[in-house]
Amino acid sequence: MKRLLAAVIVFGAGAACPVMAQIQPAAEPAAPAVVVPQSPSTTDYDVTKGFPDRNGPFSAMLVVIPKAQMAEFDQPGGARHLDRVARAEAGADLAIKVLFTGMKGDWNGLGNVTYDVQILQPDGKVYGNSDYRNIDALHGKVGSGDGVFDNRNKVVMLQFDKADLPGVYTIKTTVHDRVAQRDVPLLATIELLPQRVAAAEPVAGAATAVPAPDATAPVKKKSRRHRRHRH
């Protein structure tokens, strides 16, 4: 039975902490590589300026990271070192993280941010049941809204199956500031690598095949020398 391909799980009950976001690709892991980080150099985002994708003061960023790095968001405020995953093999555990800043608080200083996620296969079809709407990203005190927050309340987890179609998968996300009524669409891609085929090892004692002669090669006739007979 094919198991759930993308599931929303609850991750952390506390409110999101304002942090300085820093995305840093790591060196490629040794083979067999399960997840491969992207190659661009480290990019620093100034929390006072927000992220490149924005709608007025509200801005956001989408990044796919290894599941093991979700613990980075439990650390006290400071830089975040995340490995953007560009390619992965079947079985890799991945997390779809959304970072955002500049949201507006209501009269009580409470922010309300949700997001949608849809994952498309290389053939354009929706991957599994991965079409989620209005996932709770933040509902709580935001202060001035200048800090960087993330979707730790609920994270979409992704694990590819061996039966999945190799190729580039597209992750489409829209982040909503429900108080200010502002939306920021985001897009990311990840390539599912084809399965590796192990080379067959020779069996001890097995006969070795000898290549047949080239049938197209011209056959040389043996020259015959006629011996003269002495009379």
N, C-alpha and C positions, 0 to 999 in steps of 0.2 A: 504494500500500500504506500502510495506517495504521501509523505508527511507534509505538514504545513510549511510552505516555502518562505513566507514572510509573516512574522507575528509581532504584534505590539506587546511589549512587556513593560511592567512598572519598574522603574529604576530610580531609587532614591525618593524619600518622602519629603525631604527638606526643600526649602525654596532655593532657587538658583542663585549662585554667588556671582557678583560682578567680577570679571577677570580680564586680563590682557590676553588677547588671542594671538597665538603664534603658531603657524603651520610649518612644520619642518620635516621634509622627507628624510627617511633613513636610508642607510646603505642596503643594497639588495641582499636578501637572505640567501644562504647557500642552498643549492638544489637538494631535495625537490622544493621549489618555491611554491608556497600556498598563496601568499599574497605578495604583490610586488608594488612598492611605493612608486609614486610619480617621480620624475626627474628634476622638475624645476627647483631653483634655489629657494631658501627660506624666505617666506613673505611675512612681514610684520604689519599688523593692522593697528593703527592708532585709535584707541577707544573714543577719542574726542572727534574723530572724523567718520567712524563707522566703517561699514563694508562697501565694496564697490556697487553691489546690487542694492538699490534703495528705492524708496518711495517717500520723498520728503525727508524728514529726520529719521524715519524708520528704515533700517537696513538689516540685511541678513546674509548668511553664508551657509552653503550646504557642503558637507564633507563626509566621505565614506571612510571609516577607520576600522582597524581590527578590533574585535570585541574586547580583547584584553586591555585595550587602551581606554576603555570607558572609566576605569578607576582614576584616570587623570583628572576627571571633573569633580572628584571628591576631595581633592587637595585644596588647601587654603588658596586665597587669591594669589595671582602671579601668572607667569607665562604658561601657556599650554603648548606642549610639544606633541603634535599629532602626525601620524603617517597617513597621508592620503593614499588610498588604495586605487591603483589604476587598472591592475589586472589580478585575477584570482583563479584558483583551481577549484574544482568541486570539493566540498567539504570545508571550505574556509568560512569561519564565523566572522561576520561583518556587522557593523552598526552604522546606521544612517543618522548622523548628527547634524542638528541645525543650531547655529549660533546667531544671535540677533541683539540689536541695541536700538535705542531711540524710541522705544514704545512709549505711549502716553498712559498716565494713570488717571483713574476716575476721580470723583470728588473726595474719595477716601484714600487716594494714593495707591490704589490697586490696579495692577496691569492684568490684561487678559489676552494672551497670545495663543493661537492654535495654528495647526498646519495640516496640509493635505499631502499625501504621498501616493504616487503611482509609478510602478516599475514596468517598463516595456521590454519585451524580448527583442532579439535581433530581427525577428520577422514582423515587429510592430504590434503584436498581440500583448495583452496585459499578462504579466507573469504571475501565475498562480491566482491567488485572491488578493494580490497586493494593490488594492485600490482603496485607500483609507481616507476618510474625511473628518475634519474637525478634531484632530488629535490634540489633547491638552498639552501645551508646551510650557505655559506659565500662567499661574493665577495667584497673585499675591502682591506684596509690597514691591514697588519698583523705584521708589524715591524719585530722583530727577529723571530716571530712565537712561542715563548716560553710561551705565555699566554694561558689560557684555554678559548676556544670559544664554542659557542653552536649554535644549528640550529634555532634560534629565527626568522630568516627570513621566514621560512615556517615550520610549525609543523603539523605532522599527528595526528589528533584527533581520538579517538576511543570510541565508546559507544555501549555496547552490547545491543541486543534486547531480549525481553522475548522469542522470537521464536528461538533464537540461541541455538546451541547444547552445553550442559554443558561439561566441561572437560578442558584439558590443551591446550591453544592456543600458537603457536610458532611465535615469531616475528623475522624475519630475516632482517638484515640491513647490507649494505656495504657502508662504507664511502670512498669517493674518493678525494685524493689530486690531482687536475687536473694539477697543475704546476709541481709537482715532479713525477707525474704518479705513485702514491702509493695508494694501496687500503687496507682497514682494514675491514674484515667481523666481524659482531657482532651478538649475539643471546641472546634472552630473552624469558621467558615463563610467562604466566599468566593463572591462573585457573578461569574459569567461574563456579561459584557455582550453583548447582541446585536451582530451585525456591522453596521457602518455602511454605508449604501447611498449611494454618491456620486450627487449630482444630475447629471442629463444636461445638458451644455452645448448651447446652441442652435447649429445648423449655419449657417455664413455662407451667405446667399443663399436659405435655406429660406423657404418661404411661411409667413406668420403666419396662424394660424387666427383667423377672426372669429366671435365667438359669435353664434349664431342668435337671433332675437328670441324673447321669451318667448311660447310658444304659448298659455299660459293667460291672457295679458293680454287684456282686452276690446278689440276693434277699434272705434275710433271712426269713425262715419260722417260724411262731409263734409256739412255743412249746405248746402242749396241755397236760395239767395235768388231769389224770383220777381220779375222786373222788370216793373213795370206799363207797359203799352203806352199811349201817348197816342192818344186818338182824335181 
